[in-house]
Amino acid sequence: MVRTLAATEPKTRYTIVDITARGIVVYAADDDVEARIRMMAAFGDPAGEESRLFIMQHLKYEPMLRFTLSDPAGRTFRADRWCFRGSIDDWFPLEIGPLAELAAKLLPHVGSETFFNLM
């Protein structure tokens, strides 16, 4: 469900959703692939599929969101976002709720300035 939602959100198109026994972590690309392709096209590169694949192979991904099961009986999850403040660099708790609701609410912020305002 998180993978499907991440694939449909325009800003989370280039993400990796890692599902482990401990939870779900959403990693986002550190670059705007579409902007890079537009830039390459402006300089004469036809920006074909070969260019897109090259860019995608060289992306770096950073953790952005984490969903951890907090109540197995009630199937509620805790959502955390990665904090990029130099003194913290760790997971910052956001809220607890059903996974579908948390993902729908938080995933649209990945890759956007609003992500850094999530509290």
A tleap script that builds the chain and sets N, CA, C and O, in Angstrom:
source leaprc.protein.ff14SB
mol = sequence {
  NMET VAL ARG THR LEU ALA ALA THR GLU PRO
  LYS THR ARG TYR THR ILE VAL ASP ILE THR
  ALA ARG GLY ILE VAL VAL TYR ALA ALA ASP
  ASP ASP VAL GLU ALA ARG ILE ARG MET MET
  ALA ALA PHE GLY ASP PRO ALA GLY GLU GLU
  SER ARG LEU PHE ILE MET GLN HIE LEU LYS
  TYR GLU PRO MET LEU ARG PHE THR LEU SER
  ASP PRO ALA GLY ARG THR PHE ARG ALA ASP
  ARG TRP CYS PHE ARG GLY SER ILE ASP ASP
  TRP PHE PRO LEU GLU ILE GLY PRO LEU ALA
  GLU LEU ALA ALA LYS LEU LEU PRO HIE VAL
  GLY SER GLU THR PHE PHE ASN LEU CMET
}
set mol.1.N position { 0.817 -1.186 0.000 }
set mol.1.CA position { 0.000 0.000 0.000 }
set mol.1.C position { 0.860 1.248 0.000 }
set mol.1.O position { 0.564 2.185 -0.742 }
set mol.2.N position { 1.920 1.300 0.807 }
set mol.2.CA position { 2.812 2.459 0.835 }
set mol.2.C position { 3.551 2.564 -0.499 }
set mol.2.O position { 3.715 3.664 -1.027 }
set mol.3.N position { 3.995 1.445 -1.045 }
set mol.3.CA position { 4.670 1.453 -2.353 }
set mol.3.C position { 3.755 2.007 -3.438 }
set mol.3.O position { 4.175 2.829 -4.253 }
set mol.4.N position { 2.515 1.559 -3.444 }
set mol.4.CA position { 1.563 2.003 -4.456 }
set mol.4.C position { 1.320 3.497 -4.352 }
set mol.4.O position { 1.315 4.201 -5.362 }
set mol.5.N position { 1.120 3.980 -3.144 }
set mol.5.CA position { 0.880 5.405 -2.939 }
set mol.5.C position { 2.109 6.230 -3.318 }
set mol.5.O position { 1.981 7.284 -3.939 }
set mol.6.N position { 3.285 5.759 -2.950 }
set mol.6.CA position { 4.522 6.475 -3.288 }
set mol.6.C position { 4.703 6.551 -4.800 }
set mol.6.O position { 5.195 7.557 -5.311 }
set mol.7.N position { 4.314 5.512 -5.516 }
set mol.7.CA position { 4.465 5.494 -6.972 }
set mol.7.C position { 3.501 6.444 -7.669 }
set mol.7.O position { 3.764 6.876 -8.791 }
set mol.8.N position { 2.392 6.774 -7.019 }
set mol.8.CA position { 1.399 7.642 -7.652 }
set mol.8.C position { 1.589 9.111 -7.320 }
set mol.8.O position { 1.092 9.973 -8.045 }
set mol.9.N position { 2.290 9.412 -6.252 }
set mol.9.CA position { 2.537 10.807 -5.882 }
set mol.9.C position { 3.630 11.379 -6.784 }
set mol.9.O position { 4.694 10.771 -6.904 }
set mol.10.N position { 3.401 12.528 -7.420 }
set mol.10.CA position { 4.401 13.076 -8.332 }
set mol.10.C position { 5.771 13.312 -7.688 }
set mol.10.O position { 6.797 13.045 -8.313 }
set mol.11.N position { 5.799 13.800 -6.469 }
set mol.11.CA position { 7.075 14.114 -5.831 }
set mol.11.C position { 7.771 12.883 -5.251 }
set mol.11.O position { 8.955 12.942 -4.919 }
set mol.12.N position { 7.059 11.788 -5.130 }
set mol.12.CA position { 7.690 10.579 -4.592 }
set mol.12.C position { 7.867 9.516 -5.674 }
set mol.12.O position { 7.978 8.324 -5.386 }
set mol.13.N position { 7.891 9.970 -6.907 }
set mol.13.CA position { 8.048 9.027 -8.017 }
set mol.13.C position { 9.376 8.286 -7.941 }
set mol.13.O position { 9.453 7.107 -8.289 }
set mol.14.N position { 10.409 8.963 -7.495 }
set mol.14.CA position { 11.730 8.350 -7.391 }
set mol.14.C position { 12.031 8.073 -5.927 }
set mol.14.O position { 12.817 8.776 -5.292 }
set mol.15.N position { 11.396 7.043 -5.411 }
set mol.15.CA position { 11.596 6.636 -4.021 }
set mol.15.C position { 11.851 5.137 -3.972 }
set mol.15.O position { 11.572 4.396 -4.914 }
set mol.16.N position { 12.387 4.729 -2.844 }
set mol.16.CA position { 12.527 3.310 -2.544 }
set mol.16.C position { 11.757 3.082 -1.253 }
set mol.16.O position { 11.986 3.774 -0.261 }
set mol.17.N position { 10.855 2.126 -1.259 }
set mol.17.CA position { 10.103 1.774 -0.060 }
set mol.17.C position { 10.652 0.442 0.427 }
set mol.17.O position { 10.480 -0.590 -0.221 }
set mol.18.N position { 11.309 0.481 1.567 }
set mol.18.CA position { 11.956 -0.704 2.131 }
set mol.18.C position { 11.087 -1.255 3.251 }
set mol.18.O position { 10.870 -0.590 4.264 }
set mol.19.N position { 10.591 -2.469 3.062 }
set mol.19.CA position { 9.732 -3.107 4.057 }
set mol.19.C position { 10.556 -4.174 4.760 }
set mol.19.O position { 11.046 -5.113 4.134 }
set mol.20.N position { 10.701 -4.014 6.075 }
set mol.20.CA position { 11.474 -4.960 6.871 }
set mol.20.C position { 10.619 -5.461 8.031 }
set mol.20.O position { 9.469 -5.052 8.191 }
set mol.21.N position { 11.182 -6.330 8.819 }
set mol.21.CA position { 10.474 -6.834 9.996 }
set mol.21.C position { 10.253 -5.716 11.015 }
set mol.21.O position { 9.320 -5.792 11.814 }
set mol.22.N position { 11.080 -4.698 11.001 }
set mol.22.CA position { 10.970 -3.611 11.978 }
set mol.22.C position { 10.036 -2.496 11.537 }
set mol.22.O position { 9.608 -1.693 12.366 }
set mol.23.N position { 9.707 -2.427 10.248 }
set mol.23.CA position { 8.826 -1.368 9.784 }
set mol.23.C position { 9.013 -1.071 8.306 }
set mol.23.O position { 9.556 -1.882 7.556 }
set mol.24.N position { 8.556 0.095 7.904 }
set mol.24.CA position { 8.623 0.539 6.517 }
set mol.24.C position { 9.393 1.851 6.497 }
set mol.24.O position { 9.074 2.780 7.239 }
set mol.25.N position { 10.413 1.922 5.639 }
set mol.25.CA position { 11.188 3.148 5.501 }
set mol.25.C position { 11.082 3.614 4.053 }
set mol.25.O position { 11.277 2.836 3.119 }
set mol.26.N position { 10.768 4.898 3.885 }
set mol.26.CA position { 10.677 5.497 2.560 }
set mol.26.C position { 11.938 6.334 2.341 }
set mol.26.O position { 12.213 7.279 3.079 }
set mol.27.N position { 12.693 5.963 1.312 }
set mol.27.CA position { 13.901 6.689 0.922 }
set mol.27.C position { 13.576 7.512 -0.314 }
set mol.27.O position { 12.912 7.015 -1.224 }
set mol.28.N position { 14.025 8.746 -0.366 }
set mol.28.CA position { 13.766 9.607 -1.516 }
set mol.28.C position { 15.073 9.953 -2.216 }
set mol.28.O position { 16.125 10.060 -1.587 }
set mol.29.N position { 14.985 10.123 -3.527 }
set mol.29.CA position { 16.149 10.502 -4.322 }
set mol.29.C position { 16.613 11.889 -3.920 }
set mol.29.O position { 15.810 12.761 -3.588 }
set mol.30.N position { 17.925 12.077 -3.957 }
set mol.30.CA position { 18.496 13.364 -3.563 }
set mol.30.C position { 18.536 14.361 -4.716 }
set mol.30.O position { 19.144 15.424 -4.593 }
set mol.31.N position { 17.899 14.032 -5.829 }
set mol.31.CA position { 17.928 14.900 -6.995 }
set mol.31.C position { 16.567 14.871 -7.680 }
set mol.31.O position { 15.824 13.898 -7.547 }
set mol.32.N position { 16.241 15.918 -8.400 }
set mol.32.CA position { 14.998 15.997 -9.157 }
set mol.32.C position { 15.288 15.477 -10.569 }
set mol.32.O position { 15.842 16.203 -11.395 }
set mol.33.N position { 14.923 14.243 -10.844 }
set mol.33.CA position { 15.238 13.594 -12.111 }
set mol.33.C position { 14.627 14.345 -13.284 }
set mol.33.O position { 15.299 14.568 -14.291 }
set mol.34.N position { 13.376 14.735 -13.171 }
set mol.34.CA position { 12.710 15.428 -14.276 }
set mol.34.C position { 13.387 16.761 -14.570 }
set mol.34.O position { 13.544 17.121 -15.736 }
set mol.35.N position { 13.786 17.494 -13.551 }
set mol.35.CA position { 14.490 18.771 -13.760 }
set mol.35.C position { 15.846 18.530 -14.420 }
set mol.35.O position { 16.261 19.297 -15.289 }
set mol.36.N position { 16.523 17.484 -14.014 }
set mol.36.CA position { 17.824 17.155 -14.609 }
set mol.36.C position { 17.665 16.821 -16.092 }
set mol.36.O position { 18.487 17.244 -16.905 }
set mol.37.N position { 16.633 16.079 -16.455 }
set mol.37.CA position { 16.391 15.722 -17.856 }
set mol.37.C position { 16.052 16.967 -18.673 }
set mol.37.O position { 16.524 17.117 -19.800 }
set mol.38.N position { 15.231 17.868 -18.106 }
set mol.38.CA position { 14.913 19.116 -18.799 }
set mol.38.C position { 16.178 19.940 -19.026 }
set mol.38.O position { 16.352 20.542 -20.085 }
set mol.39.N position { 17.061 19.963 -18.022 }
set mol.39.CA position { 18.306 20.710 -18.147 }
set mol.39.C position { 19.181 20.109 -19.248 }
set mol.39.O position { 19.769 20.838 -20.046 }
set mol.40.N position { 19.264 18.783 -19.286 }
set mol.40.CA position { 20.065 18.119 -20.314 }
set mol.40.C position { 19.490 18.398 -21.703 }
set mol.40.O position { 20.243 18.591 -22.657 }
set mol.41.N position { 18.171 18.421 -21.820 }
set mol.41.CA position { 17.531 18.700 -23.108 }
set mol.41.C position { 17.823 20.133 -23.546 }
set mol.41.O position { 18.000 20.384 -24.739 }
set mol.42.N position { 17.877 21.068 -22.614 }
set mol.42.CA position { 18.169 22.462 -22.945 }
set mol.42.C position { 19.579 22.629 -23.501 }
set mol.42.O position { 19.843 23.576 -24.242 }
set mol.43.N position { 20.479 21.726 -23.154 }
set mol.43.CA position { 21.854 21.787 -23.647 }
set mol.43.C position { 22.094 20.851 -24.827 }
set mol.43.O position { 23.237 20.540 -25.160 }
set mol.44.N position { 21.014 20.409 -25.450 }
set mol.44.CA position { 21.147 19.630 -26.671 }
set mol.44.C position { 21.030 18.125 -26.523 }
set mol.44.O position { 21.021 17.417 -27.530 }
set mol.45.N position { 20.941 17.617 -25.318 }
set mol.45.CA position { 20.758 16.172 -25.125 }
set mol.45.C position { 19.297 15.850 -25.427 }
set mol.45.O position { 18.405 16.532 -24.921 }
set mol.46.N position { 19.034 14.842 -26.230 }
set mol.46.CA position { 17.644 14.521 -26.553 }
set mol.46.C position { 16.848 14.012 -25.359 }
set mol.46.O position { 15.632 13.843 -25.457 }
set mol.47.N position { 17.512 13.765 -24.238 }
set mol.47.CA position { 16.836 13.344 -23.002 }
set mol.47.C position { 15.962 12.122 -23.207 }
set mol.47.O position { 14.833 12.057 -22.722 }
set mol.48.N position { 16.491 11.176 -23.918 }
set mol.48.CA position { 15.759 9.947 -24.152 }
set mol.48.C position { 15.816 9.035 -22.945 }
set mol.48.O position { 16.291 9.422 -21.877 }
set mol.49.N position { 15.331 7.836 -23.124 }
set mol.49.CA position { 15.286 6.864 -22.037 }
set mol.49.C position { 16.687 6.523 -21.536 }
set mol.49.O position { 16.871 6.239 -20.352 }
set mol.50.N position { 17.668 6.548 -22.426 }
set mol.50.CA position { 19.042 6.257 -22.021 }
set mol.50.C position { 19.547 7.283 -20.996 }
set mol.50.O position { 20.204 6.918 -20.021 }
set mol.51.N position { 19.237 8.557 -21.220 }
set mol.51.CA position { 19.626 9.606 -20.266 }
set mol.51.C position { 18.929 9.410 -18.926 }
set mol.51.O position { 19.548 9.545 -17.870 }
set mol.52.N position { 17.643 9.091 -18.973 }
set mol.52.CA position { 16.873 8.876 -17.747 }
set mol.52.C position { 17.461 7.709 -16.948 }
set mol.52.O position { 17.619 7.803 -15.731 }
set mol.53.N position { 17.780 6.624 -17.628 }
set mol.53.CA position { 18.346 5.468 -16.939 }
set mol.53.C position { 19.701 5.793 -16.328 }
set mol.53.O position { 19.996 5.365 -15.212 }
set mol.54.N position { 20.528 6.548 -17.048 }
set mol.54.CA position { 21.831 6.928 -16.518 }
set mol.54.C position { 21.668 7.745 -15.235 }
set mol.54.O position { 22.349 7.493 -14.241 }
set mol.55.N position { 20.775 8.713 -15.264 }
set mol.55.CA position { 20.539 9.557 -14.085 }
set mol.55.C position { 20.029 8.705 -12.930 }
set mol.55.O position { 20.502 8.844 -11.802 }
set mol.56.N position { 19.078 7.834 -13.199 }
set mol.56.CA position { 18.491 7.016 -12.143 }
set mol.56.C position { 19.513 6.068 -11.521 }
set mol.56.O position { 19.436 5.773 -10.328 }
set mol.57.N position { 20.468 5.587 -12.318 }
set mol.57.CA position { 21.490 4.691 -11.789 }
set mol.57.C position { 22.471 5.406 -10.869 }
set mol.57.O position { 23.176 4.761 -10.094 }
set mol.58.N position { 22.520 6.715 -10.946 }
set mol.58.CA position { 23.485 7.465 -10.146 }
set mol.58.C position { 22.839 8.303 -9.042 }
set mol.58.O position { 23.493 9.153 -8.438 }
set mol.59.N position { 21.582 8.064 -8.791 }
set mol.59.CA position { 20.907 8.772 -7.704 }
set mol.59.C position { 21.368 8.230 -6.357 }
set mol.59.O position { 21.733 7.061 -6.229 }
set mol.60.N position { 21.344 9.089 -5.377 }
set mol.60.CA position { 21.550 8.663 -3.994 }
set mol.60.C position { 20.212 8.842 -3.291 }
set mol.60.O position { 19.458 9.768 -3.588 }
set mol.61.N position { 19.932 7.954 -2.367 }
set mol.61.CA position { 18.655 7.982 -1.664 }
set mol.61.C position { 18.900 8.210 -0.182 }
set mol.61.O position { 19.838 7.667 0.401 }
set mol.62.N position { 18.035 9.025 0.418 }
set mol.62.CA position { 18.127 9.322 1.845 }
set mol.62.C position { 16.835 8.901 2.529 }
set mol.62.O position { 15.761 9.005 1.936 }
set mol.63.N position { 16.923 8.425 3.774 }
set mol.63.CA position { 15.690 8.076 4.493 }
set mol.63.C position { 14.876 9.334 4.778 }
set mol.63.O position { 15.423 10.362 5.178 }
set mol.64.N position { 13.579 9.242 4.570 }
set mol.64.CA position { 12.719 10.402 4.802 }
set mol.64.C position { 11.602 10.107 5.800 }
set mol.64.O position { 11.379 10.874 6.737 }
set mol.65.N position { 10.906 8.999 5.595 }
set mol.65.CA position { 9.798 8.626 6.479 }
set mol.65.C position { 9.988 7.196 6.954 }
set mol.65.O position { 10.549 6.349 6.260 }
set mol.66.N position { 9.500 6.961 8.159 }
set mol.66.CA position { 9.523 5.597 8.705 }
set mol.66.C position { 8.182 5.336 9.370 }
set mol.66.O position { 7.651 6.181 10.090 }
set mol.67.N position { 7.646 4.148 9.114 }
set mol.67.CA position { 6.404 3.694 9.746 }
set mol.67.C position { 6.734 2.433 10.531 }
set mol.67.O position { 7.200 1.443 9.967 }
set mol.68.N position { 6.489 2.477 11.837 }
set mol.68.CA position { 6.793 1.348 12.711 }
set mol.68.C position { 5.515 0.904 13.405 }
set mol.68.O position { 4.771 1.727 13.940 }
set mol.69.N position { 5.266 -0.390 13.393 }
set mol.69.CA position { 4.073 -0.929 14.054 }
set mol.69.C position { 4.170 -0.662 15.552 }
set mol.69.O position { 5.099 -1.126 16.213 }
set mol.70.N position { 3.208 0.085 16.083 }
set mol.70.CA position { 3.244 0.407 17.515 }
set mol.70.C position { 2.258 -0.421 18.318 }
set mol.70.O position { 2.488 -0.670 19.501 }
set mol.71.N position { 1.161 -0.856 17.699 }
set mol.71.CA position { 0.168 -1.679 18.391 }
set mol.71.C position { -0.275 -2.795 17.451 }
set mol.71.O position { -1.135 -2.578 16.597 }
set mol.72.N position { 0.305 -3.992 17.600 }
set mol.72.CA position { -0.049 -5.095 16.699 }
set mol.72.C position { -1.531 -5.453 16.732 }
set mol.72.O position { -2.104 -5.783 15.694 }
set mol.73.N position { -2.153 -5.397 17.885 }
set mol.73.CA position { -3.573 -5.759 17.985 }
set mol.73.C position { -4.450 -4.739 17.265 }
set mol.73.O position { -5.377 -5.110 16.545 }
set mol.74.N position { -4.163 -3.477 17.456 }
set mol.74.CA position { -4.951 -2.420 16.826 }
set mol.74.C position { -4.456 -2.020 15.450 }
set mol.74.O position { -5.084 -1.205 14.774 }
set mol.75.N position { -3.310 -2.599 15.021 }
set mol.75.CA position { -2.698 -2.298 13.720 }
set mol.75.C position { -2.454 -0.802 13.528 }
set mol.75.O position { -2.712 -0.250 12.459 }
set mol.76.N position { -1.955 -0.162 14.577 }
set mol.76.CA position { -1.587 1.240 14.457 }
set mol.76.C position { -0.073 1.356 14.311 }
set mol.76.O position { 0.684 0.532 14.824 }
set mol.77.N position { 0.344 2.392 13.606 }
set mol.77.CA position { 1.744 2.615 13.314 }
set mol.77.C position { 2.183 3.969 13.848 }
set mol.77.O position { 1.378 4.889 13.995 }
set mol.78.N position { 3.460 4.070 14.133 }
set mol.78.CA position { 4.067 5.351 14.512 }
set mol.78.C position { 4.813 5.855 13.280 }
set mol.78.O position { 5.594 5.121 12.676 }
set mol.79.N position { 4.568 7.103 12.916 }
set mol.79.CA position { 5.256 7.712 11.780 }
set mol.79.C position { 6.346 8.633 12.307 }
set mol.79.O position { 6.122 9.413 13.233 }
set mol.80.N position { 7.530 8.534 11.705 }
set mol.80.CA position { 8.661 9.396 12.040 }
set mol.80.C position { 9.203 9.978 10.749 }
set mol.80.O position { 9.110 9.349 9.695 }
set mol.81.N position { 9.761 11.157 10.821 }
set mol.81.CA position { 10.462 11.723 9.677 }
set mol.81.C position { 11.921 11.899 10.046 }
set mol.81.O position { 12.251 12.097 11.215 }
set mol.82.N position { 12.794 11.828 9.053 }
set mol.82.CA position { 14.212 12.019 9.311 }
set mol.82.C position { 14.455 13.500 9.532 }
set mol.82.O position { 13.989 14.340 8.763 }
set mol.83.N position { 15.187 13.810 10.585 }
set mol.83.CA position { 15.520 15.193 10.916 }
set mol.83.C position { 16.930 15.469 10.404 }
set mol.83.O position { 17.864 14.732 10.718 }
set mol.84.N position { 17.082 16.521 9.622 }
set mol.84.CA position { 18.351 16.835 8.987 }
set mol.84.C position { 19.149 17.904 9.724 }
set mol.84.O position { 20.146 18.398 9.197 }
set mol.85.N position { 18.737 18.264 10.911 }
set mol.85.CA position { 19.506 19.242 11.681 }
set mol.85.C position { 20.808 18.585 12.112 }
set mol.85.O position { 20.803 17.476 12.646 }
set mol.86.N position { 21.891 19.250 11.888 }
set mol.86.CA position { 23.205 18.678 12.147 }
set mol.86.C position { 23.392 18.125 13.540 }
set mol.86.O position { 24.113 17.144 13.723 }
set mol.87.N position { 22.757 18.732 14.527 }
set mol.87.CA position { 22.938 18.272 15.903 }
set mol.87.C position { 22.037 17.083 16.235 }
set mol.87.O position { 22.227 16.431 17.262 }
set mol.88.N position { 21.063 16.799 15.377 }
set mol.88.CA position { 20.126 15.712 15.671 }
set mol.88.C position { 20.369 14.523 14.750 }
set mol.88.O position { 20.711 13.443 15.232 }
set mol.89.N position { 20.202 14.689 13.439 }
set mol.89.CA position { 20.348 13.612 12.458 }
set mol.89.C position { 19.821 12.278 12.989 }
set mol.89.O position { 20.575 11.325 13.184 }
set mol.90.N position { 18.533 12.240 13.212 }
set mol.90.CA position { 17.883 11.044 13.729 }
set mol.90.C position { 16.403 11.130 13.390 }
set mol.90.O position { 15.945 12.116 12.813 }
set mol.91.N position { 15.667 10.101 13.748 }
set mol.91.CA position { 14.236 10.068 13.496 }
set mol.91.C position { 13.511 10.976 14.481 }
set mol.91.O position { 13.814 10.993 15.674 }
set mol.92.N position { 12.545 11.733 13.956 }
set mol.92.CA position { 11.739 12.668 14.736 }
set mol.92.C position { 10.306 12.152 14.724 }
set mol.92.O position { 9.728 11.986 13.650 }
set mol.93.N position { 9.716 11.891 15.897 }
set mol.93.CA position { 8.351 11.338 15.923 }
set mol.93.C position { 7.311 12.335 15.420 }
set mol.93.O position { 7.373 13.527 15.718 }
set mol.94.N position { 6.353 11.814 14.648 }
set mol.94.CA position { 5.290 12.661 14.121 }
set mol.94.C position { 3.944 12.339 14.755 }
set mol.94.O position { 3.405 13.151 15.508 }
set mol.95.N position { 3.398 11.167 14.460 }
set mol.95.CA position { 2.089 10.802 15.010 }
set mol.95.C position { 1.863 9.305 14.911 }
set mol.95.O position { 2.651 8.577 14.306 }
set mol.96.N position { 0.768 8.859 15.521 }
set mol.96.CA position { 0.403 7.446 15.534 }
set mol.96.C position { -0.991 7.309 14.930 }
set mol.96.O position { -1.867 8.138 15.174 }
set mol.97.N position { -1.188 6.249 14.133 }
set mol.97.CA position { -2.496 6.014 13.535 }
set mol.97.C position { -2.456 4.846 12.577 }
set mol.97.O position { -1.449 4.142 12.494 }
set mol.98.N position { -3.546 4.630 11.848 }
set mol.98.CA position { -3.590 3.568 10.849 }
set mol.98.C position { -2.609 3.879 9.711 }
set mol.98.O position { -2.458 5.034 9.313 }
set mol.99.N position { -1.960 2.860 9.205 }
set mol.99.CA position { -0.936 3.046 8.182 }
set mol.99.C position { -1.469 3.784 6.952 }
set mol.99.O position { -0.817 4.702 6.455 }
set mol.100.N position { -2.634 3.396 6.462 }
set mol.100.CA position { -3.184 4.030 5.262 }
set mol.100.C position { -3.376 5.530 5.459 }
set mol.100.O position { -3.067 6.318 4.565 }
set mol.101.N position { -3.879 5.925 6.613 }
set mol.101.CA position { -4.103 7.344 6.890 }
set mol.101.C position { -2.780 8.103 7.002 }
set mol.101.O position { -2.633 9.193 6.449 }
set mol.102.N position { -1.825 7.519 7.717 }
set mol.102.CA position { -0.530 8.177 7.880 }
set mol.102.C position { 0.175 8.342 6.536 }
set mol.102.O position { 0.704 9.411 6.233 }
set mol.103.N position { 0.179 7.290 5.741 }
set mol.103.CA position { 0.851 7.346 4.445 }
set mol.103.C position { 0.194 8.380 3.531 }
set mol.103.O position { 0.890 9.156 2.877 }
set mol.104.N position { -1.131 8.396 3.482 }
set mol.104.CA position { -1.845 9.354 2.632 }
set mol.104.C position { -1.581 10.795 3.075 }
set mol.104.O position { -1.511 11.701 2.245 }
set mol.105.N position { -1.439 10.995 4.353 }
set mol.105.CA position { -1.215 12.335 4.889 }
set mol.105.C position { 0.234 12.797 4.718 }
set mol.105.O position { 0.475 13.965 4.415 }
set mol.106.N position { 1.197 11.897 4.908 }
set mol.106.CA position { 2.595 12.296 4.972 }
set mol.106.C position { 3.373 12.156 3.665 }
set mol.106.O position { 4.247 12.975 3.383 }
set mol.107.N position { 3.074 11.141 2.867 }
set mol.107.CA position { 3.841 10.926 1.634 }
set mol.107.C position { 3.824 12.112 0.671 }
set mol.107.O position { 4.844 12.372 0.034 }
set mol.108.N position { 2.721 12.839 0.534 }
set mol.108.CA position { 2.749 13.984 -0.386 }
set mol.108.C position { 3.774 15.061 -0.011 }
set mol.108.O position { 4.122 15.895 -0.846 }
set mol.109.N position { 4.252 15.051 1.218 }
set mol.109.CA position { 5.229 16.052 1.651 }
set mol.109.C position { 6.672 15.679 1.278 }
set mol.109.O position { 7.546 16.546 1.251 }
set mol.110.N position { 6.921 14.411 0.995 }
set mol.110.CA position { 8.278 13.985 0.639 }
set mol.110.C position { 8.679 14.660 -0.665 }
set mol.110.O position { 7.928 14.636 -1.640 }
set mol.111.N position { 9.855 15.257 -0.679 }
set mol.111.CA position { 10.335 15.966 -1.863 }
set mol.111.C position { 9.834 17.389 -1.957 }
set mol.111.O position { 10.027 18.051 -2.976 }
set mol.112.N position { 9.196 17.863 -0.910 }
set mol.112.CA position { 8.639 19.206 -0.894 }
set mol.112.C position { 9.170 19.962 0.321 }
set mol.112.O position { 9.587 19.352 1.306 }
set mol.113.N position { 9.152 21.269 0.247 }
set mol.113.CA position { 9.586 22.084 1.391 }
set mol.113.C position { 8.693 21.865 2.610 }
set mol.113.O position { 9.139 22.036 3.744 }
set mol.114.N position { 7.445 21.490 2.385 }
set mol.114.CA position { 6.525 21.278 3.500 }
set mol.114.C position { 6.959 20.109 4.383 }
set mol.114.O position { 6.550 20.018 5.541 }
set mol.115.N position { 7.792 19.212 3.835 }
set mol.115.CA position { 8.287 18.081 4.614 }
set mol.115.C position { 8.997 18.559 5.877 }
set mol.115.O position { 8.865 17.947 6.937 }
set mol.116.N position { 9.741 19.641 5.764 }
set mol.116.CA position { 10.541 20.130 6.884 }
set mol.116.C position { 9.705 20.840 7.942 }
set mol.116.O position { 10.205 21.168 9.018 }
set mol.117.N position { 8.426 21.079 7.634 }
set mol.117.CA position { 7.522 21.688 8.602 }
set mol.117.C position { 6.697 20.652 9.366 }
set mol.117.O position { 5.970 21.002 10.296 }
set mol.118.N position { 6.807 19.382 8.979 }
set mol.118.CA position { 6.041 18.339 9.671 }
set mol.118.C position { 6.505 18.229 11.104 }
set mol.118.O position { 7.701 18.107 11.370 }
set mol.119.N position { 5.577 18.271 12.014 }
set mol.119.CA position { 5.908 18.169 13.444 }
set mol.119.C position { 4.992 17.175 14.093 }
set mol.119.O position { 5.096 16.933 15.295 }
savepdb mol mol.pdb
quit
